[in-house]
Amino acid sequence: TPKGTCLESVKIAIDTGYRHIDGAFVYYNEHEVGQAIREKIAEGRIKREDIFYCGKLWNTCHPPELVRPTLEKTLKILQLDYVDLYIIELPMAFKPGDAIYPKDENGKFIYHETDLCATWEAMEACKDAGLAKSIGVSNFNRRQLEMILNKPGLKYKPVSNQVECHPYFTQPKLLEFCRQHDIVIVGYSPLGTSRDETWVNVSSPPLLKDPVLNAIGKKYNKTAAQIALRFNIQRGVVVIPKSFNPQRIKENFQIFDFSLTEKEMKEIEALNKNVRYVELLM
């Protein structure tokens, strides 16, 4: 993000009422997020325990001996004593080192063999040390989740799995599996996503132009975005919409003054196309 944009957006979000902030080392803006949180604490608007901050373990940091130092680095950047949630960002690893996206001379990613169970044990140690209140995962499928859940000597199971989730990609099977195991689904790209073809499948139609979402929105005097967010909240999915626009930051928060009917929920569920915007081609 351009310098200062993230700082301002987080402060506006906190003033609006947001308390869950989803961050990551690879977003390169954790210093601004930390500053915004600390400024709002200093103003007396919030206490540290009001904020729920999620940090992420990047792909180059999967070896167990790198997990804690990586989290400690994040805490140093944030200037906070702990994160509320620390998650493994992806169930695959890149070659450890200084390069965030290590590539060979042909521009191909350099992968690294990873033992997710060993990485998970290092995550558990971070929780025991008080550096993270809770630990979870992201972009894990059922098989990868089962690997952790069935691990001999499991101390803490993942509390959450952060995955793409919106009316065009409703994740019914994964949602049901996670429900059975008390794992919360956190839905990223809950409004679809930006049309940046470097990482987005732009052949999929933009979610917010969907006629069904817009028609339901008209009935409640809400936007298609507000309907998409409300849909996920009502099915027990945590949403993390992203915006730098003060008006939209506020708008995305105004979804607690109405409820969708069962019929409307079914209509939105029927929009599922099983397509990802974020294809994670790596």
N, C-alpha and C positions, 0 to 999 in steps of 0.2 A: 504494500500500500504506500502511496506517496506520504512523505514525512508529515506526521501530525494528524492525518486523516483518521487513523485507527484510534488515537488518543481521544479525539473529539467524539467519535462515534460511540465509544465505550462509555464516555461520560454522559452523553445524551441517553444511551440505553439504560444506564443505572438510574438516571433521573426519571426516566419513563416508568421504571419498575422492573426491568430485567434483572435477574440475579444469577442466571446460569450463563457463563461465558465459555465458549468452546475455542480453545487455542491450540497452538502447536509450534514447536521449535522451527519447523520448516515454513511457517508463515512469515518469519522474519519480523514480527511486530510485537513479540511478547514484552519487550521493554516498554512499549507504549501502553499495552494492556495493564501491566503492573503499575505503571505511573498513574493511569486513570483510576484504578482501584484505590491506590494509596491516597490520591488527592481527594477522592470522595469520602474516604475514611477520615481524613484530616478535617474535611468540612463538617463532619458529623452526620452526613447523609446516611451512611451505612457503617456497620461493623464488619470486620473481616469474616466473621462466621455467617454473615448474611449472604456472602458471595459463594457461588459454587463454580470453581474454576477447573476446567478439564485440560490437562496437558497430554502430549503424545510422544511415545517412543518411536523415533524414526528408524527406517529400514537399515541404516548403516550401523545401528547400535544394538543389534539383537544378541551378540555374544554376552552371556550372563555377567561377565566382569565389567561390561560397559554400561549396564542398565542403571545402576545407582549413580555413577558419575554423570551420566547424561541427564538424569532427573535433577541432580544437584546443580548442574549448569543452568537448567531451566529455572530453578528456584532463584538462582543468583541473578539471572536476567530479569525475572519478575520482581525481585526483591521481596519475596514472600517466604514464609517458613515452611509451608506445605501446599500441595495442590489437593483439591477435594476428590479428584478422579484422575488417574493416570492410566492411559490405555496404549496397547500395542497398535500402532497405526495400520499396519498391513501384515498379513500372515506370511510374508516372504521377505527375504533379506537381500540387501546390496552388500558389496564388499566394504568392510569397515575401513574408515580412514577419513581424511578431511573433506573429500569430495562428497557433496550431498547426493549427487546423481553420478556415481562413478561409471565411466564409459571407456571402452577400449578404442584402439586407433580407427576402427571402422564405425565408431559411433554407437556401438551396441552396449547395452547395460551390462555391468559386471555383477553377477549375482553371487550370493554367498550361501553355503549350506547352513540351514538354521534348524535348531531343535527348539520348537516352540515351547515344549514342556520345561526345558532348562531356562529359557527366557522367562517363562511364567514364574518359576521358582525365585528368580531374581526380582521380579515384580512383587512377589509376596514379601520378600525381605524388605523392600522399600516401604510397604505398608506397616510391617512390624517396627520399622525404624521411625514411623510417624511422619515420613516425608510425603506420603499419599494416604488420604483417609480411605479411599476405595480404589480398586483396580479393575480394569476391564479390557475389552478388545475392540477392534474396528475392522470392518470388511472381512469378517470371518464367516465361513459357511458352516453348515451343520456339522460336517465331518471334522472341521478344525476345532469347533467348539467341543465336540465329543472327545477329541484328543485331550483337551485340558480337563474336562469334567471327569473323564475316566482315569486320569493320571494317578498312579499309586502315590499315596501320601499327600494328596491335594489338601492344602491348608485353607485357601480362600478361592471360591469360584468367581468367575467374572461377574460383576454386577450388571454390566451393560455390554452391548454390541452396537457400535455405531456403523450404520450402513445407509446407502441411498434409499430413500423411501418417500413416495409421493403418489398421487392418484394414478399416474401412468406406470408406477412400479411399486405395487402395494405390499410385496413380500409376504403373502399370506402364510406360506409353509414355514418360513424362517420365524415369522412372528409367533406362530402357534408353538413351534419347538421352544423358542425362548420363553414364552409364557409358562410352559410346563416346567421349566428349570429356574423360574424366577429371575430371568435375565431381561433387563429393560432394553427395548430397542430405542436407540437414539437415531432419528432420521435426519441425515444431511440432504442438502438440495431439496428441501420440502416444497419449494416453489418451482421445481425444475431447476434450471441453472442458467448461467450466462451462456451466450452463444459463441464461446471462444473455441474455435475449431482445433486449437493445439491440444486440447484435452477433453473436448466435449463432442459427443455424437450429435452433430447439428442436423442430421437427416430426420431426427424425431421432431414432431411438431411442438411448438412452444406450449407448455402446460397452461400458462395463464390466459391463453387465447381460447381455451376450451369452452364451447357453447354451454355445456351442462354446468360447469362451475360458474360461468357468468350469469346464467339464468337463475341458479339458486341464489347467487349473490344479490341479484336484483330484488328478490323476494325479501331478503333481510336487510337491504340497503348496505351491503358489504361488497368488497372487491373479490375477484376470483382468488386472489392470494389469501385473503382472510378465510375463504371457504376451504381452500386446500389445507391450511394450517389447522383449522377447526376439525376437519375430517380426521387428521392423524391424532390430534389430542384426544378426540372422543374414542379412538380405538386403542388408547393407552400408549401411543408412540410419542416420545419426547421430540419436539421439533427445534432445530437450530437454524432459523432463517438468517441470511446474511444481508446486511444493507449498510450503506454509508449515507443514505438519504434520510435526513432527520424526520421528514414527513412519513416515510415508509417505515422507519424504525418504530414510530409511534403507532402507525396503522397495523403493523404485524402483531402488536401487543393487544390490540382491541378485538380480542376474539373470545372474551369470557362473558359477554353479555347476551349471548344467544346460544341455542343448541340446534343441531341438525336433527331432523326426524329420522326414524329407522328407514323409511322409504328413501330419503335423500342419501343416507349413508350407503344404501345398497346401489343407488344410481351412480354414486361416485366410485364405489368399489368396482362397478362394471366397466369403468373407464380403463382399468388395468391393461396395459399393452405388453407387460413383461419386458420393457426395454429400459436399458440404463442410459442416462445422459453421460454419466461419468464412467467411461469404459475401463479406466485403469489399464491401458494397453501394455504398460510395463510388466 
